[in-house]
Amino acid sequence: MKKYFYTALALVAMVGCSKNDVETPSFDNSVQSIEISIENITTPTRAEGGITPAGAETACADFSDLIFLFADSSGEIIAWKKVEDGKIDDTNANKITFHTVESTVTQVGVIANYEGWEELETLDAAKVAWKDETAMLANPYRNVTNVTPIKYGVVAYGEGNLSDSGQICKHDNVNYKLYNASVKIAPYMARIEIEHIGYTDDFGTGNNDFNMIGVEKLSLAGGTVKNETNKSANAEYTHILLPSFHETMTDTDWGAAANVLRAKHTHNTDTNVIKPESGVWSWNILPQKISNLVTHLYPRYPNHTSIVVHDRTVTINKYSKVETDASGNVTKTEISDFESGNIYRFAIDFGKSNLDEKNENSHICVDCTVEIANWVVNNIDVDFATGTNN
């Protein structure tokens, strides 16, 4: 199955019509033929030494995801075409031809991973859908927990004008004018992905030492949206892992509970962690300034006294892209924005020193992976407000 990296999707019309009919064809100028070639402009290469994401599917869209929106000069959509409505070239699977498209069509939009495409009436409406954060947060297979292999199903979109190729296409013994189009499609959203959560210190054995940690929820504060003065309407972004832990839970309750850290985790491994049953925890978000990501915890103490504080947090407040060259040299660059078409992937590995103390200086540092617009995998350093555990 063909995959199309979203920074590298182009649609270029080319000639490819029948030339072998013996009969003299008629000519119909009320409709037109458009033969489109779908090409990858670039093929990304994974950075050496990078943390590889879980699952190999790093494309934005499959061939079957593409919907072609043919519109007139005002942007009103005249025809909606799926891949199966066209004719794929027998010798080149990158080429697809659509015949008998209305002659009033002067431009084409291409959208992928949008279930409401049949209700789109204009290209402007398609662009609104492309930037609709609420719709993507609500869509089940693009929501917080993905399936394996991971399908990066954010809505991708692009549009371009048709141009007269100056050539004639013959189909079913009828001649039509052939038009060209060039369209680049890409997601508008940024994406946060969290692989797992782990505790990198030993658990205590005394009555006033916690011996397990329940993880209740994740929340991203949300930053100022790009080209706007306010946050996203959907901030903060929250995912509840468990509704609540409480002091009355017994040893048996804690032993059977999900999303509980019970043993020391070694950083950059995948043992003694909690994680989704498959895939990652994620949010597709509008491009925006970085913001704090808080993990809400409930430490379990054998001795519940009045001085025990059960509600604790760990806060990520700094994200740095980590790049390793072919010689093994590492460079780190702090980022200030979650950018359109970028995936920011990391694990939350924290220690006791990273537990927040309810002040602005208590935040943390973990190794993360950022997956950029063309799905090249890069390492990322993330800082906690308190201490470091790298």
Secondary structure by P-SEA (a helix, b strand, c coil): cccccccbbbbbbbbbcccccccbbbbbcccbbbbbbbbccbbbbccccccccccccccccccccbbbbbbcccccccccccccccccccccccbbbbccccccccbbbbbcccccccccccaaaaaaaaacaaaaaacccccccccccccccccccccbbbbcccbbbbcccbbbbbbbbbbbbbbcbbbbbbccccccbbbbcccccccbbbbcccccccccccccccccccccbbbbccccccccccaaaaaacccccccccccccccccccccccccccccccccbbbbbbbbbbbbcccccccccccbbbbcbbbbbbbccccbbbbbbbccccccbbbbbbbccccccccccccccccbbbbbbbccccbbbbbbbbccccccc
